[in-house]
Amino acid sequence: MTEPGPIVNFIALAEFDIDTGAVVRVRHPKRKNVDMSYICEQMLPDRCEGYDDMRTIFFVNRGDPDKAEEFIDGIPSEIYRKSQNDPPAKPWKLLLDEHYISKVGGELFTKNRQCETKQSIPIADSDLSLKKVPQPDNVTTKTDDPVYYILSNTGSGCDLLLCVGMEYSAVLENWVLENGDDPVPKYSDSFLYCMNKVRNRRDSSVRRGAIVKGISLGCENPRYLNCFEELLEVTLEMCLDLKEGSDPVEQQKLIQHLYEAINGSDQLSLRDIPPEAKDPLRCQVWRESLLRESKVTHKVDITVYGKQYGIVIPYHVDEGAVLLQGSVTLLLETFKEGITTILNAVMSGLRVVFLTYQRSAADICSVVLAAASLASPCCEGILNKTFPYTSLTCMHYWTTKQKDGCIVGATNPMFEHHPEWWDVLCSVDTGKIKIGAGTPQGVKPNAENKPIAVTDAAHTAIDNNLVARLQSIVQQSGDDSERALRYHIKTYVSKIFDISSGTFQDIHGDGDLQQFWEANAQRIRRWRNGGMLKRLPADSVKVRELKVLLHRLRSSTKLTSDDTLLVYQSLYRTVRELSDMFLLLSMLPPEGGGLFPVAIGLFHPSDAVQVTCVAVLRRLDSFPEGTAAIHSLNTFMLLAYENKNKTLPQT
């Protein structure tokens, strides 16, 4: 299997300049057309100079269906203006910076980064003439490989000086001189997962007393997001070692070498992934059953800067795994009962902003990713709504998401004073939650940060039960609580989803339906209106069947011996193939008790139930992953299975 595209799409190096602020010093390759001004803001977050080391994650090229992507239909350009009546010696005046020349029908126009049409320069093709000129003496540019044109408009009596990159010159000439339908410039518009490292080195010899630099890597496949962190750290240290004011070519060489070393490795591209490792469900079970690391990862050695580094690459990582980089434990410890307020706000499609003045952008990224993961199982497109960090200059990237809601992290106190920017404001410093005036009831907390039991918030009691269970997990498990917290939240959301999809009665039975439906009716309507329930993946017939059987086993004390026997017989008939076994094990992860609901049948008073239970476990034991799950049972259950496996007849 050949993986399309490069392993890494770009690598960039940014630096804080005391005169000009944050600036991208180096990027490679130069022709990868992502918005470097946005990336620069992400690479050097506000107050990053207060931390020696920082790691953040961000995303670019979100492909918002509601509006044209900023960089799909225009040529990036700098536009200068001078009247035809001005003397030749008069310098060109910068009119528009970081704008995009576009063509629609028979007309050229410009737009800024927010995609707003600039009415000042709409020019009909018939009025135009274009002439390539050398760089004027009084013009400086930030464009790589610049090409200059004078664009004359006979109707307005005003000349424009256009500065565009060399790769776009042919397109511009075709638009203006030939009036043809040349295809728009080809940009790297794939969704990119970006990992960023920031380092602050104290240095009394420089003007501001420290050197602050950041290095970022963007890739289309999330499996590579965390693979090259060590290489980024090494490269960043080498760039910091270069003296201030040194030739930027040296930094360019380092970045280019790293890019070419990664993308030039055939081993890193994983062209020959084992067929079984292409199954995300199987990879999930492999990780949870703690089998050999080689089953879920691939380790290769590559040489960078003359030294060999071992790179471990996971076979399967999806967008849901990216959200695991956030900390639900931190979210719970910070907001306590308010975590259910955040859950309801996220699932209701509201604008949720997390704000901190005292913590780093790395902490705010972790909290935002954790909040996004509450919509579990991972909703389709949830990352498009997730902005782990933002600044005031980047607001236009996420305000376009306001119709469907978004999850945003910020460190600027201005956000607190603009409630029109958010529906729910969560202070990471104090754990308090503010609700915007237009926010629907049912997510509104009272002074104790607990959801108010208003008429459409009958779910408050069961939400509080969830929080109590989560807090108990943290107290009992400590640092190992993260996976258990995610499991219980996922189970909780899935139960509500079962109501919405009409499968609750089939899975959970009539007894639980009325009470749970009455408690969640209004919430489900809000979640539907927010669009999140539509994004949750629908269960297959096999998944639904196993859910029903496992629910009945968990409530087996309410069943007769004959009914319990039927459940085990159905489970034995259902779990036949290897894929069925992986599906069952994925629904019984260790943090949820593992095979306990199945193995409890070993102690049933009915001999027939015991025999059938052992038959199910024997079938699982015939596969390494099933054996690992069985051996993770508590000692009492494991000994019971081993004894009965020897003494009971084969079925």
C-alpha positions as CSV (number, residue, x, y, z in Angstrom):
1,M,0.0,0.0,0.0
2,T,1.5,3.4,-1.0
3,E,0.7,6.3,1.2
4,P,-0.2,9.4,-0.8
5,G,1.7,12.6,-0.3
6,P,4.7,13.4,1.8
7,I,5.0,12.2,5.4
8,V,5.5,15.7,6.6
9,N,3.9,18.6,4.6
10,F,6.0,21.4,6.1
11,I,8.4,22.4,8.8
12,A,8.6,26.0,10.0
13,L,10.8,27.9,12.5
14,A,9.5,31.1,14.1
15,E,11.2,33.6,16.4
16,F,10.1,36.5,18.6
17,D,11.7,39.7,17.3
18,I,11.9,42.6,19.7
19,D,11.2,45.1,16.9
20,T,8.6,43.2,14.8
21,G,7.1,40.6,17.1
22,A,6.6,37.0,16.1
23,V,7.9,36.1,12.7
24,V,8.4,32.9,10.7
25,R,12.1,32.9,9.9
26,V,12.3,29.7,7.9
27,R,9.8,27.3,6.4
28,H,10.3,24.4,4.1
29,P,9.2,23.8,1.5
30,K,8.4,27.4,0.6
31,R,5.8,26.4,-1.9
32,K,3.5,24.6,0.6
33,N,0.8,27.2,0.7
34,V,-0.5,27.3,4.2
35,D,-1.2,30.6,5.9
36,M,2.1,31.3,7.6
37,S,0.7,34.3,9.5
38,Y,-1.8,32.0,11.2
39,I,0.8,29.4,11.8
40,C,3.2,32.0,13.3
41,E,0.5,33.0,15.9
42,Q,0.1,29.3,16.8
43,M,3.9,28.7,17.0
44,L,4.5,31.5,19.5
45,P,1.4,31.9,21.7
46,D,0.9,34.8,24.0
47,R,3.2,34.8,27.1
48,C,5.2,31.9,25.8
49,E,8.3,33.8,26.8
50,G,7.3,33.1,30.4
51,Y,8.0,29.3,30.0
52,D,11.2,27.5,29.3
53,D,9.6,24.8,27.3
54,M,6.1,24.4,25.7
55,R,4.4,21.9,23.5
56,T,1.1,22.6,21.7
57,I,-1.0,21.2,18.9
58,F,-3.0,23.0,16.3
59,F,-4.8,22.3,13.0
60,V,-4.8,24.1,9.6
61,N,-6.8,23.8,6.4
62,R,-10.1,22.9,8.0
63,G,-12.1,22.8,4.8
64,D,-15.1,24.7,6.2
65,P,-18.1,23.9,3.9
66,D,-19.8,27.1,4.8
67,K,-17.3,29.4,3.1
68,A,-14.5,29.2,0.6
69,E,-11.2,28.4,2.1
70,E,-9.0,31.4,2.3
71,F,-6.3,30.1,0.0
72,I,-8.1,28.1,-2.6
73,D,-9.2,30.8,-5.0
74,G,-6.6,33.5,-4.9
75,I,-2.9,34.5,-5.5
76,P,-1.2,35.8,-2.3
77,S,0.1,39.3,-3.1
78,E,1.4,42.6,-1.9
79,I,-0.3,45.6,-3.7
80,Y,1.3,49.0,-4.0
81,R,-0.4,52.1,-5.5
82,K,0.8,55.3,-7.3
83,S,-1.2,57.8,-9.4
84,Q,-0.2,58.1,-13.0
85,N,0.1,61.9,-12.5
86,D,2.7,61.5,-9.7
87,P,6.4,62.1,-10.6
88,P,8.4,59.0,-11.3
89,A,10.6,59.5,-8.2
90,K,7.6,59.4,-5.8
91,P,7.8,56.0,-4.0
92,W,5.2,53.3,-4.3
93,K,2.8,53.2,-1.3
94,L,1.8,49.9,0.2
95,L,-1.9,49.7,-0.3
96,L,-2.8,46.1,0.6
97,D,-0.6,43.5,2.4
98,E,-1.4,39.8,2.7
99,H,-4.3,40.0,0.2
100,Y,-5.3,37.6,-2.5
101,I,-5.9,38.5,-6.1
102,S,-8.8,36.5,-7.4
103,K,-10.7,36.1,-10.6
104,V,-14.5,35.6,-10.8
105,G,-16.0,35.7,-14.3
106,G,-14.5,38.6,-16.2
107,E,-13.4,40.6,-13.2
108,L,-10.3,40.7,-10.9
109,F,-10.7,41.7,-7.3
110,T,-8.8,41.4,-4.0
111,K,-9.8,39.9,-0.7
112,N,-8.1,40.0,2.7
113,R,-7.4,37.1,5.0
114,Q,-11.0,37.2,6.3
115,C,-12.2,36.6,2.7
116,E,-13.9,40.0,2.6
117,T,-14.2,41.5,-0.9
118,K,-12.3,44.9,-1.2
119,Q,-14.4,47.2,-3.3
120,S,-11.5,49.6,-3.8
121,I,-9.9,47.6,-6.7
122,P,-12.5,45.7,-8.8
123,I,-11.1,46.0,-12.3
124,A,-12.6,44.7,-15.6
125,D,-10.3,42.6,-17.7
126,S,-10.8,44.8,-20.7
127,D,-9.3,47.8,-18.9
128,L,-6.1,46.1,-17.9
129,S,-2.5,46.0,-19.1
130,L,0.3,44.1,-17.3
131,K,4.0,44.7,-17.5
132,K,6.7,42.8,-15.6
133,V,9.3,45.1,-14.0
134,P,12.4,44.7,-11.8
135,Q,12.1,45.3,-8.1
136,P,11.8,49.1,-7.5
137,D,14.5,50.5,-5.2
138,N,12.1,51.8,-2.6
139,V,10.1,48.6,-2.2
140,T,10.8,45.8,0.3
141,T,8.9,42.6,0.4
142,K,8.2,39.5,2.5
143,T,7.3,37.4,-0.5
144,D,9.7,34.5,-1.4
145,D,11.0,34.6,-5.0
146,P,9.1,37.8,-5.8
147,V,8.0,38.9,-9.3
148,Y,6.8,42.5,-9.8
149,Y,4.2,43.7,-12.2
150,I,2.7,47.1,-13.0
151,L,-1.0,46.7,-13.5
152,S,-2.4,49.7,-15.4
153,N,-6.1,50.6,-15.6
154,T,-6.8,53.1,-18.3
155,G,-10.2,53.9,-16.8
156,S,-9.0,54.9,-13.3
157,G,-5.7,56.6,-14.2
158,C,-4.0,54.7,-11.4
159,D,-1.2,52.1,-11.6
160,L,-0.8,49.2,-9.2
161,L,2.4,47.5,-8.4
162,L,1.8,43.8,-7.7
163,C,4.3,41.6,-5.9
164,V,3.5,37.8,-6.2
165,G,5.6,34.7,-5.8
166,M,7.3,33.2,-8.9
167,E,5.0,30.2,-8.9
168,Y,2.0,32.4,-9.4
169,S,3.3,34.7,-12.1
170,A,2.1,32.5,-15.0
171,V,-1.4,32.3,-13.5
172,L,-1.6,36.1,-13.1
173,E,-0.4,36.7,-16.6
174,N,-2.9,34.2,-18.0
175,W,-5.7,35.9,-16.1
176,V,-4.9,39.4,-17.3
177,L,-3.2,39.1,-20.7
178,E,-4.9,36.0,-22.2
179,N,-8.2,36.3,-20.4
180,G,-8.2,32.5,-20.2
181,D,-9.7,30.1,-17.7
182,D,-6.5,29.0,-16.1
183,P,-7.1,26.7,-13.2
184,V,-6.7,28.3,-9.8
185,P,-3.4,27.9,-8.1
186,K,-2.9,24.5,-6.6
187,Y,-2.6,24.7,-2.8
188,S,-2.0,22.2,-0.1
189,D,-5.5,22.3,1.2
190,S,-5.6,19.0,3.0
191,F,-6.4,19.0,6.7
192,L,-3.0,19.2,8.6
193,Y,-2.2,18.1,12.1
194,C,0.5,20.2,13.5
195,M,2.8,19.7,16.5
196,N,4.7,22.7,17.9
197,K,7.6,23.0,20.3
198,V,8.6,26.3,21.9
199,R,11.8,27.0,23.8
200,N,12.9,30.0,25.8
201,R,16.6,30.4,26.3
202,R,17.9,33.1,28.7
203,D,20.7,35.1,27.2
204,S,21.9,38.4,28.6
205,S,23.8,39.2,25.5
206,V,20.6,39.8,23.4
207,R,18.4,42.9,23.7
208,R,15.4,41.3,25.4
209,G,17.4,39.0,27.7
210,A,16.2,35.8,26.1
211,I,15.8,34.0,22.7
212,V,12.4,32.6,22.1
213,K,11.9,30.2,19.1
214,G,9.3,27.7,18.0
215,I,9.4,24.9,15.5
216,S,6.3,23.3,14.0
217,L,5.6,20.3,11.8
218,G,2.5,19.7,9.8
219,C,1.3,16.3,8.5
220,E,-1.8,15.0,6.8
221,N,-1.8,11.6,8.6
222,P,-2.3,11.9,12.3
223,R,-0.1,8.8,12.9
224,Y,2.9,10.9,12.4
225,L,1.9,13.8,14.8
226,N,4.0,12.6,17.8
227,C,6.7,10.6,16.0
228,F,9.2,13.3,15.4
229,E,9.1,15.3,18.7
230,E,12.7,14.4,19.5
231,L,13.9,15.5,16.1
232,L,12.1,18.8,16.5
233,E,13.7,19.3,19.9
234,V,17.2,18.6,18.5
235,T,16.7,20.9,15.5
236,L,15.3,23.7,17.8
237,E,18.3,23.4,20.0
238,M,20.7,23.6,17.0
239,C,18.8,26.8,15.8
240,L,19.1,28.3,19.3
241,D,22.8,27.6,19.3
242,L,23.2,29.8,16.3
243,K,24.2,33.4,17.3
244,E,21.6,36.1,17.0
245,G,22.0,37.9,13.7
246,S,23.7,34.9,12.1
247,D,22.9,34.0,8.4
248,P,19.3,32.7,8.2
249,V,20.6,30.4,5.5
250,E,22.1,28.2,8.3
251,Q,18.7,27.8,9.9
252,Q,17.2,27.1,6.4
253,K,19.7,24.3,5.9
254,L,18.8,22.7,9.2
255,I,15.1,22.8,8.5
256,Q,15.5,21.6,4.9
257,H,17.7,18.7,6.0
258,L,15.2,17.5,8.6
259,Y,12.3,17.7,6.1
260,E,14.3,15.8,3.5
261,A,15.5,13.2,6.0
262,I,11.9,12.4,7.1
263,N,10.3,12.4,3.7
264,G,13.2,10.6,2.1
265,S,12.9,7.5,4.3
266,D,11.0,4.6,2.6
267,Q,10.8,2.9,6.0
268,L,8.9,5.8,7.6
269,S,6.2,5.8,4.9
270,L,4.9,2.4,6.0
271,R,4.1,1.3,2.5
272,D,3.7,-2.3,3.6
273,I,1.4,-2.2,6.6
274,P,0.5,-5.7,7.8
275,P,-3.1,-6.4,6.7
276,E,-4.3,-7.0,10.3
277,A,-2.8,-3.7,11.4
278,K,-5.1,-1.8,9.0
279,D,-8.1,-2.7,11.2
280,P,-8.6,0.2,13.8
281,L,-10.7,-2.1,16.0
282,R,-7.9,-4.7,16.2
283,C,-5.3,-2.0,16.9
284,Q,-7.5,-0.7,19.8
285,V,-7.7,-4.2,21.3
286,W,-4.0,-4.8,20.9
287,R,-3.2,-1.6,22.8
288,E,-5.7,-2.4,25.5
289,S,-4.6,-6.0,25.9
290,L,-1.0,-4.9,26.4
291,L,0.4,-7.4,23.9
292,R,3.7,-7.0,22.2
293,E,4.5,-3.4,21.2
294,S,5.5,-4.6,17.7
295,K,1.8,-5.4,17.0
296,V,0.7,-1.8,17.2
297,T,3.8,0.1,16.2
298,H,6.6,0.0,13.7
299,K,10.1,1.1,14.8
300,V,12.7,2.3,12.3
301,D,16.0,4.1,12.4
302,I,16.7,7.2,10.4
303,T,19.8,9.4,10.2
304,V,19.5,13.1,10.8
305,Y,22.4,15.5,11.3
306,G,24.8,12.6,11.1
307,K,23.2,10.8,14.1
308,Q,20.8,7.8,14.1
309,Y,17.4,8.2,15.8
310,G,14.9,5.5,16.5
311,I,11.4,6.5,15.4
312,V,8.3,4.6,16.7
313,I,5.3,4.9,14.4
314,P,1.8,3.6,15.3
315,Y,0.1,1.6,12.6
316,H,-3.3,3.2,13.2
317,V,-4.2,6.6,14.6
318,D,-7.5,8.4,13.8
319,E,-8.7,11.8,14.7
320,G,-10.2,10.4,17.9
321,A,-6.7,9.4,19.0
322,V,-5.5,13.0,18.5
323,L,-8.1,14.1,21.1
324,L,-6.5,11.7,23.6
325,Q,-3.6,14.2,23.9
326,G,-6.0,16.2,26.1
327,S,-6.4,15.5,29.8
328,V,-9.9,14.7,31.0
329,T,-8.4,14.4,34.5
330,L,-7.3,18.0,34.4
331,L,-10.7,19.0,33.0
332,L,-12.5,17.3,35.9
333,E,-10.1,18.6,38.6
334,T,-10.5,22.1,37.3
335,F,-14.2,22.3,36.8
336,K,-15.5,19.5,39.0
337,E,-19.4,19.4,38.6
338,G,-19.0,21.9,35.8
339,I,-17.7,19.1,33.5
340,T,-21.3,18.1,32.8
341,T,-22.1,21.8,31.9
342,I,-19.2,21.7,29.4
343,L,-20.4,18.3,28.1
344,N,-23.9,19.7,27.5
345,A,-22.6,22.9,25.9
346,V,-20.3,21.0,23.5
347,M,-23.0,18.5,22.5
348,S,-25.5,21.4,22.1
349,G,-23.3,23.0,19.5
350,L,-22.5,26.1,21.5
351,R,-19.4,28.3,21.4
352,V,-17.3,27.2,24.3
353,V,-14.2,29.2,25.2
354,F,-11.6,28.2,27.7
355,L,-9.6,31.1,29.1
356,T,-6.5,31.3,31.3
357,Y,-4.3,34.2,32.4
358,Q,-2.1,32.2,34.7
359,R,-1.4,29.0,32.8
360,S,0.4,28.3,29.6
361,A,-1.0,27.7,26.1
362,A,0.1,24.1,26.5
363,D,-2.4,23.7,29.4
364,I,-5.2,25.4,27.5
365,C,-4.6,23.1,24.6
366,S,-4.9,20.0,26.8
367,V,-8.1,21.2,28.3
368,V,-9.7,22.1,24.9
369,L,-8.8,18.7,23.4
370,A,-10.2,17.0,26.5
371,A,-13.5,19.0,26.1
372,A,-13.7,18.0,22.5
373,S,-13.2,14.3,23.4
374,L,-16.3,14.5,25.6
375,A,-18.3,14.1,22.3
376,S,-17.4,10.5,22.4
377,P,-17.5,8.3,20.4
378,C,-15.7,10.8,18.3
379,C,-18.1,12.9,16.3
380,E,-17.4,13.3,12.6
381,G,-15.7,16.6,12.0
382,I,-15.2,17.4,15.7
383,L,-11.6,18.6,15.0
384,N,-13.0,21.2,12.6
385,K,-14.7,22.7,15.6
386,T,-11.7,22.5,17.8
387,F,-9.2,25.4,18.2
388,P,-6.7,24.4,21.0
389,Y,-5.3,27.9,21.1
390,T,-6.3,31.2,19.5
391,S,-5.4,34.9,19.7
392,L,-7.2,38.1,18.8
393,T,-5.6,38.2,15.4
394,C,-6.8,34.7,14.6
395,M,-10.4,35.1,15.6
396,H,-11.7,35.1,12.1
397,Y,-10.7,31.5,11.7
398,W,-13.1,30.3,14.4
399,T,-15.8,33.0,14.4
400,T,-16.9,31.5,11.1
401,K,-17.8,28.3,13.1
402,Q,-20.3,30.1,15.3
403,K,-23.4,28.7,13.6
404,D,-22.4,25.1,14.6
405,G,-20.5,26.0,17.7
406,C,-16.8,25.6,18.5
407,I,-14.4,24.7,21.3
408,V,-11.7,27.4,21.7
409,G,-8.7,28.0,24.0
410,A,-7.4,31.5,24.7
411,T,-5.0,33.3,27.0
412,N,-6.0,36.9,26.3
413,P,-8.2,38.6,29.0
414,M,-10.1,40.5,26.3
415,F,-12.2,37.4,25.7
416,E,-13.8,37.7,29.1
417,H,-15.1,41.3,28.3
418,H,-16.7,40.3,25.0
419,P,-19.6,37.9,25.8
420,E,-20.7,38.3,22.2
421,W,-17.8,36.0,21.2
422,W,-18.9,33.0,23.3
423,D,-21.9,31.2,24.7
424,V,-20.0,29.5,27.6
425,L,-16.8,30.9,29.1
426,C,-14.8,28.5,31.2
427,S,-12.0,30.0,33.4
428,V,-9.2,27.4,33.7
429,D,-7.7,29.5,36.5
430,T,-10.7,29.7,38.8
431,G,-12.9,26.7,37.6
432,K,-15.8,29.1,37.2
433,I,-18.2,29.0,34.2
434,K,-20.0,32.0,32.7
435,I,-23.0,31.7,30.5
436,G,-23.8,34.1,27.7
437,A,-27.2,35.8,27.7
438,G,-28.4,33.9,24.7
439,T,-27.4,30.5,25.9
440,P,-30.3,27.9,26.2
441,Q,-31.3,26.8,29.6
442,G,-30.2,23.4,30.7
443,V,-26.5,24.2,30.6
444,K,-26.7,27.1,33.0
445,P,-24.8,26.7,36.3
446,N,-25.6,28.3,39.6
447,A,-23.2,30.0,42.0
448,E,-21.9,26.6,43.1
449,N,-21.0,25.8,39.5
450,K,-23.7,23.1,39.3
451,P,-26.4,22.9,36.5
452,I,-29.6,24.5,37.6
453,A,-32.6,22.1,37.8
454,V,-34.8,24.1,35.6
455,T,-37.8,22.6,33.8
456,D,-35.8,21.3,30.9
457,A,-32.8,20.1,33.0
458,A,-34.3,17.0,34.6
459,H,-31.0,15.3,33.8
460,T,-29.3,17.2,36.6
461,A,-29.6,14.3,39.1
462,I,-28.1,11.7,36.7
463,D,-25.4,14.2,35.7
464,N,-24.4,14.5,39.4
465,N,-24.3,10.8,39.7
466,L,-21.9,10.7,36.8
467,V,-19.7,13.4,38.4
468,A,-19.6,11.5,41.7
469,R,-18.5,8.3,39.9
470,L,-15.8,10.2,38.0
471,Q,-14.5,11.8,41.1
472,S,-14.4,8.4,42.8
473,I,-12.3,7.1,40.0
474,V,-9.8,9.9,40.3
475,Q,-9.5,9.3,44.1
476,Q,-9.0,5.5,43.6
477,S,-6.8,5.5,40.5
478,G,-4.8,8.7,40.9
479,D,-2.5,9.1,37.9
480,D,-4.0,6.1,36.1
481,S,-7.5,7.5,36.0
482,E,-7.5,9.0,32.5
483,R,-8.7,5.9,30.5
484,A,-11.3,5.0,33.1
485,L,-12.7,8.5,33.0
486,R,-13.0,8.4,29.2
487,Y,-14.6,5.0,29.3
488,H,-17.4,6.1,31.7
489,I,-18.1,9.4,29.8
490,K,-18.2,7.4,26.6
491,T,-20.6,4.9,28.1
492,Y,-22.8,7.8,29.4
493,V,-22.9,9.6,26.1
494,S,-23.6,6.3,24.2
495,K,-26.5,5.6,26.5
496,I,-28.1,9.0,25.6
497,F,-27.3,8.3,21.9
498,D,-29.2,5.0,22.2
499,I,-32.3,6.9,23.3
500,S,-31.9,9.3,20.4
501,S,-31.4,6.5,17.8
502,G,-34.4,4.6,19.1
503,T,-32.3,1.6,20.2
504,F,-32.4,2.2,24.0
505,Q,-35.4,-0.1,24.5
506,D,-33.8,-2.9,22.6
507,I,-30.5,-2.6,24.5
508,H,-31.5,-1.6,28.0
509,G,-35.1,-2.9,28.2
510,D,-38.4,-1.3,29.1
511,G,-37.7,-0.9,32.8
512,D,-35.0,1.8,32.4
513,L,-36.6,3.5,29.4
514,Q,-39.2,5.8,30.9
515,Q,-37.1,7.2,33.7
516,F,-34.0,7.8,31.5
517,W,-36.1,9.2,28.6
518,E,-37.9,11.7,30.9
519,A,-34.6,12.9,32.3
520,N,-33.0,13.4,28.9
521,A,-35.8,14.4,26.6
522,Q,-35.0,18.1,26.5
523,R,-31.3,17.5,26.4
524,I,-31.6,15.2,23.4
525,R,-33.6,17.8,21.6
526,R,-30.9,20.4,22.2
527,W,-28.2,18.0,21.1
528,R,-30.1,17.2,17.9
529,N,-30.5,20.9,17.2
530,G,-26.8,21.4,17.8
531,G,-26.1,18.8,15.1
532,M,-23.8,16.6,17.3
533,L,-26.1,13.6,17.5
534,K,-26.2,13.5,13.7
535,R,-22.4,13.3,13.6
536,L,-22.2,10.3,15.9
537,P,-21.6,7.0,14.0
538,A,-24.5,4.7,13.8
539,D,-24.2,1.2,15.4
540,S,-24.0,-1.9,13.1
541,V,-26.4,-4.8,13.6
542,K,-23.6,-6.8,15.2
543,V,-22.7,-4.0,17.6
544,R,-26.3,-3.6,18.6
545,E,-26.7,-7.3,19.2
546,L,-23.7,-7.5,21.4
547,K,-24.8,-4.4,23.3
548,V,-28.1,-6.1,24.1
549,L,-26.4,-9.3,25.3
550,L,-23.9,-7.5,27.4
551,H,-26.5,-5.4,29.0
552,R,-28.5,-8.4,29.9
553,L,-25.4,-10.1,31.4
554,R,-24.8,-7.0,33.5
555,S,-28.3,-7.3,34.9
556,S,-28.3,-11.1,35.1
557,T,-29.6,-11.0,38.7
558,K,-32.9,-10.0,37.3
559,L,-33.0,-13.0,34.9
560,T,-34.1,-16.5,35.4
561,S,-31.7,-19.4,34.9
562,D,-33.3,-20.2,31.5
563,D,-33.0,-16.6,30.3
564,T,-29.4,-16.4,31.4
565,L,-28.6,-19.6,29.5
566,L,-30.2,-18.2,26.4
567,V,-28.0,-15.1,26.7
568,Y,-24.8,-17.2,26.9
569,Q,-25.9,-19.4,24.0
570,S,-26.6,-16.3,21.9
571,L,-23.2,-14.9,22.8
572,Y,-21.6,-18.2,21.8
573,R,-23.3,-18.2,18.5
574,T,-22.6,-14.5,17.9
575,V,-18.8,-14.5,18.6
576,R,-17.6,-16.9,16.0
577,E,-15.1,-15.1,13.8
578,L,-11.9,-13.3,14.8
579,S,-13.5,-10.0,13.9
580,D,-16.4,-10.8,16.3
581,M,-13.9,-11.5,19.1
582,F,-12.2,-8.1,18.5
583,L,-15.5,-6.4,18.5
584,L,-16.5,-8.0,21.8
585,L,-13.2,-7.2,23.5
586,S,-13.4,-3.6,22.3
587,M,-16.7,-3.3,24.1
588,L,-15.2,-4.8,27.3
589,P,-12.0,-2.7,27.9
590,P,-10.0,-3.2,31.1
591,E,-11.1,0.1,32.6
592,G,-14.7,-1.1,32.3
593,G,-14.0,-4.4,34.1
594,G,-12.9,-6.3,31.1
595,L,-14.5,-9.8,30.7
596,F,-16.1,-9.6,34.2
597,P,-19.7,-9.5,32.9
598,V,-19.1,-12.6,30.9
599,A,-16.9,-14.5,33.4
600,I,-19.4,-14.0,36.2
601,G,-21.3,-16.9,34.7
602,L,-18.7,-19.3,36.1
603,F,-20.4,-19.0,39.4
604,H,-24.0,-19.3,38.3
605,P,-26.0,-21.9,40.2
606,S,-27.0,-23.5,36.9
607,D,-24.6,-26.1,35.6
608,A,-25.8,-25.4,32.0
609,V,-24.9,-21.8,32.4
610,Q,-21.5,-22.6,33.7
611,V,-20.8,-25.0,30.8
612,T,-21.9,-22.4,28.2
613,C,-19.9,-19.6,29.9
614,V,-16.8,-21.8,29.8
615,A,-17.4,-22.5,26.1
616,V,-17.5,-18.7,25.4
617,L,-14.3,-18.2,27.3
618,R,-12.6,-21.1,25.6
619,R,-13.4,-19.6,22.2
620,L,-11.9,-16.3,23.3
621,D,-8.9,-18.2,24.7
622,S,-8.1,-19.7,21.3
623,F,-6.8,-16.2,20.2
624,P,-3.8,-14.4,21.8
625,E,-5.8,-11.3,22.4
626,G,-8.6,-13.2,24.1
627,T,-6.0,-15.1,26.3
628,A,-4.6,-11.7,27.4
629,A,-8.1,-10.5,28.3
630,I,-8.8,-13.6,30.3
631,H,-5.5,-13.3,32.2
632,S,-6.4,-9.8,33.1
633,L,-9.4,-11.1,35.2
634,N,-9.0,-11.1,39.0
635,T,-7.2,-14.1,40.5
636,F,-10.4,-15.6,41.9
637,M,-12.2,-15.6,38.5
638,L,-9.0,-16.7,36.6
639,L,-8.6,-19.8,38.9
640,A,-12.3,-20.6,38.5
641,Y,-12.0,-20.6,34.7
642,E,-8.8,-22.7,34.8
643,N,-10.4,-25.3,37.0
644,K,-13.6,-25.5,35.1
645,N,-11.8,-25.5,31.8
646,K,-10.1,-28.8,32.9
647,T,-13.1,-30.5,34.4
648,L,-16.1,-29.4,32.3
649,P,-16.7,-31.3,29.0
650,Q,-16.0,-29.7,25.6
651,T,-19.1,-28.3,23.9
